[in-house]
Amino acid sequence: MGSMAIVHYQFRAHHHYSGKLFGLRERVLMIDHDRRIPPRAPFERELAAEQTVVSDIQAFGYNAVDSEQTSVDADHPAVWYLVRQDLYLNDQNTAFLVVHWKHTLDCISLLDVIPGDGTKLISD
């Protein structure tokens, strides 16, 4: 039982970066959580790029057949946690984007998107 969201990031390189391979990595930190679930350790990983698109899967849930997992009933609202996701291009030390998410069993919500220094919105 749980929820899932898929985010697609599409990149356009400036002319002086054209043709160079890029990498995207994320660092995820739990910033708050429901008292019924344990805190989650921060983690960092590379996200696979296919040409100019990177997909990121956000997932939250539990195994309904495992009696040790958190149960949900009408008297107790669904468990939740808030995460901060910092996104980095290549080997940069500063994030180009900071994203805040709320994960619940019913949905995963995008709460805030904060551009890093030098990050600009490009409109078509």
LOLUMDREN-840673 format. One line per 3 residues: number of its first residue (from 0); their letters; for each residue x, y, z of C-alpha. Coordinates in steps of 0.05 Angstrom, whole numbers. Example, Ala and Ser with C-alpha at 12.3 -4.5 7.8 and 13.67 -1.06 7.14 Angstrom:
<sites>
0> as> 246:-90:156 ~ 273:-21:143
</sites>
This chain:
<sites>
0> mgs> 0:0:0 ~ 27:68:-17 ~ 38:123:-67
3> mai> 86:139:-124 ~ 105:199:-167 ~ 151:203:-227
6> vhy> 186:268:-243 ~ 220:280:-311 ~ 274:333:-315
9> qfr> 292:356:-385 ~ 356:396:-396 ~ 378:444:-450
12> ahh> 451:460:-452 ~ 480:528:-468 ~ 518:528:-533
15> hys> 586:522:-498 ~ 563:457:-463 ~ 532:428:-525
18> gkl> 550:355:-536 ~ 580:344:-467 ~ 553:288:-424
21> fgl> 520:308:-359 ~ 505:274:-295 ~ 452:288:-243
24> rer> 456:269:-171 ~ 409:278:-113 ~ 418:284:-39
27> vlm> 354:270:1 ~ 345:289:73 ~ 283:274:116
30> idh> 266:340:149 ~ 205:319:189 ~ 164:256:199
33> drr> 104:224:231 ~ 122:197:301 ~ 99:128:281
36> ipp> 155:117:232 ~ 230:119:245 ~ 273:174:216
39> rap> 306:158:149 ~ 381:168:140 ~ 402:218:87
42> fer> 425:188:22 ~ 458:209:-43 ~ 455:175:-111
45> ela> 465:187:-185 ~ 403:191:-229 ~ 409:159:-297
48> aeq> 406:206:-357 ~ 380:187:-425 ~ 402:241:-474
51> tvv> 373:304:-442 ~ 321:273:-396 ~ 327:246:-325
54> sdi> 269:211:-290 ~ 263:206:-215 ~ 215:160:-179
57> qaf> 187:181:-111 ~ 155:124:-73 ~ 126:116:-3
60> gyn> 88:58:28 ~ 89:-7:66 ~ 78:-80:56
63> avd> 5:-94:75 ~ 19:-168:91 ~ 74:-150:141
66> seq> 41:-142:209 ~ 102:-104:235 ~ 89:-47:185
69> tsv> 48:14:205 ~ -27:3:198 ~ -77:56:179
72> dad> -148:60:203 ~ -203:112:209 ~ -179:134:278
75> hpa> -107:148:256 ~ -89:191:196 ~ -40:164:146
78> vwy> 34:165:163 ~ 76:218:128 ~ 144:249:121
81> lvr> 175:312:91 ~ 238:309:50 ~ 287:358:21
84> qdl> 317:337:-46 ~ 379:375:-69 ~ 396:365:-143
87> yln> 467:374:-170 ~ 494:375:-241 ~ 558:337:-255
90> dqn> 609:348:-199 ~ 582:415:-175 ~ 584:427:-100
93> taf> 522:471:-98 ~ 452:449:-115 ~ 420:479:-177
96> lvv> 351:461:-150 ~ 322:446:-81 ~ 255:409:-79
99> hwk> 211:397:-18 ~ 163:337:-20 ~ 110:310:27
102> htl> 100:234:23 ~ 37:201:49 ~ 3:135:33
105> dci> -49:171:-10 ~ -4:218:-50 ~ 63:249:-59
108> sll> 59:325:-61 ~ 109:375:-89 ~ 111:430:-36
111> dvi> 165:478:-60 ~ 218:486:-115 ~ 275:533:-99
114> pgd> 325:550:-155 ~ 398:551:-137 ~ 445:609:-151
117> gtk> 452:617:-226 ~ 391:574:-242 ~ 342:607:-290
120> lis> 275:586:-317 ~ 276:578:-392 ~ 209:586:-425
123> d> 193:562:-495
</sites>
